[in-house]
Amino acid sequence: MCHGAGGLAAQYSFGARTGASVVMLGVLKILVGLLFGTSIVWLLQVYPTSIFAPMLLYAGYQLSRAARDMTKWNEFAVVLITTVFILWLNTWIGFLAGCVAFIILIPVVRRGKFE
């Protein structure tokens, strides 16, 4: 089960600073799987979905905090293009669009133009 960037951001914000935290989480998940087996599927199905929304909002907030370091228009443009394509089409195309935008827009400013 992958917890992705949102899970890592949440772990970091709650104090996880080393790889040991990820190991501890992995061991805990293995133990839960071994102890509860297939009955854990039922537990996850009856878990209140209303709890997921605040968790996702908090993880999204933690990830969005990186945007406050952006000071140039081209950095914001790369994030905006990536976001639009992710929401419009899918994550893979959004990632590719962001990479292309980065390749095109970032070197322009580094050469001293458009600042």
VEXDREN-2710 file (C-alpha; in Angstrom, 1 decimal):
% VEXDREN-2710
k/r/px/py/pz
1/MET/0.0/0.0/0.0
2/CYS/1.6/3.3/-1.1
3/HIS/1.1/6.3/1.0
4/GLY/2.5/8.7/-1.6
5/ALA/3.7/12.2/-1.2
6/GLY/0.7/13.3/0.9
7/GLY/1.5/10.5/3.4
8/LEU/5.1/11.6/3.6
9/ALA/4.2/15.2/4.1
10/ALA/1.8/14.3/6.9
11/GLN/4.4/12.0/8.5
12/TYR/7.0/14.8/8.3
13/SER/4.6/17.4/9.8
14/PHE/3.8/15.1/12.7
15/GLY/7.5/14.7/13.5
16/ALA/8.9/11.9/11.3
17/ARG/12.5/13.0/10.4
18/THR/14.3/9.8/9.6
19/GLY/13.9/6.6/7.7
20/ALA/13.1/4.8/10.9
21/SER/9.6/6.3/10.8
22/VAL/8.9/4.6/7.5
23/VAL/10.3/1.3/8.7
24/MET/8.1/1.5/11.8
25/LEU/5.1/2.2/9.7
26/GLY/5.9/-0.7/7.4
27/VAL/6.4/-3.1/10.4
28/LEU/3.1/-1.9/11.8
29/LYS/1.3/-2.5/8.5
30/ILE/2.8/-6.0/8.3
31/LEU/1.7/-6.9/11.8
32/VAL/-1.8/-5.6/11.2
33/GLY/-2.0/-7.7/8.0
34/LEU/-0.7/-10.8/9.8
35/LEU/-2.9/-10.4/12.9
36/PHE/-6.2/-9.4/11.2
37/GLY/-5.8/-11.1/7.8
38/THR/-8.8/-10.7/5.5
39/SER/-10.9/-9.2/8.3
40/ILE/-9.0/-5.9/7.9
41/VAL/-10.8/-5.5/4.5
42/TRP/-14.1/-5.3/6.3
43/LEU/-12.7/-2.8/8.8
44/LEU/-11.4/-0.6/6.0
45/GLN/-14.8/-0.8/4.3
46/VAL/-16.7/0.4/7.3
47/TYR/-14.2/3.1/8.2
48/PRO/-16.0/6.5/8.1
49/THR/-15.2/8.2/4.8
50/SER/-15.8/11.6/6.5
51/ILE/-12.5/11.2/8.3
52/PHE/-10.6/11.0/5.0
53/ALA/-11.5/14.5/3.8
54/PRO/-9.7/16.4/6.6
55/MET/-6.8/14.0/6.3
56/LEU/-6.5/14.7/2.6
57/LEU/-7.0/18.5/3.1
58/TYR/-4.2/18.5/5.6
59/ALA/-1.8/16.6/3.5
60/GLY/-2.6/18.8/0.5
61/TYR/-2.0/21.9/2.6
62/GLN/1.4/20.5/3.7
63/LEU/2.4/19.8/0.0
64/SER/1.2/23.3/-1.1
65/ARG/3.4/25.0/1.4
66/ALA/6.3/24.6/-1.0
67/ALA/4.6/27.1/-3.3
68/ARG/5.3/30.0/-0.9
69/ASP/9.0/29.8/-1.9
70/MET/8.1/30.6/-5.6
71/THR/9.0/34.2/-6.4
72/LYS/9.2/34.2/-10.2
73/TRP/6.4/34.0/-12.7
74/ASN/7.9/31.0/-14.5
75/GLU/8.0/28.8/-11.4
76/PHE/4.4/29.5/-10.8
77/ALA/3.6/28.9/-14.5
78/VAL/5.2/25.4/-14.3
79/VAL/3.1/24.5/-11.3
80/LEU/-0.1/25.9/-12.9
81/ILE/0.5/24.1/-16.2
82/THR/1.1/20.8/-14.3
83/THR/-2.0/21.2/-12.2
84/VAL/-4.3/22.1/-15.1
85/PHE/-3.2/19.1/-17.1
86/ILE/-3.5/16.7/-14.1
87/LEU/-7.0/17.9/-13.4
88/TRP/-8.0/18.1/-17.1
89/LEU/-6.5/14.8/-18.4
90/ASN/-4.6/12.6/-16.0
91/THR/-1.6/12.5/-13.8
92/TRP/0.8/11.1/-16.3
93/ILE/0.1/13.8/-19.0
94/GLY/0.2/16.4/-16.3
95/PHE/3.6/15.2/-15.2
96/LEU/4.8/15.3/-18.8
97/ALA/3.3/18.8/-19.4
98/GLY/5.1/20.0/-16.2
99/CYS/8.4/18.6/-17.4
100/VAL/8.0/20.3/-20.8
101/ALA/7.0/23.6/-19.2
102/PHE/10.0/23.3/-16.9
103/ILE/12.4/22.7/-19.8
104/ILE/11.0/25.6/-21.7
105/LEU/10.4/28.2/-19.0
106/ILE/13.1/27.7/-16.4
107/PRO/16.2/28.2/-18.5
108/VAL/14.7/31.4/-20.0
109/VAL/15.0/33.1/-16.6
110/ARG/18.4/31.6/-15.9
111/ARG/19.8/33.2/-19.0
112/GLY/18.8/36.6/-17.7
113/LYS/15.6/37.2/-19.7
114/PHE/12.1/38.0/-18.4
115/GLU/13.0/38.8/-14.8
END
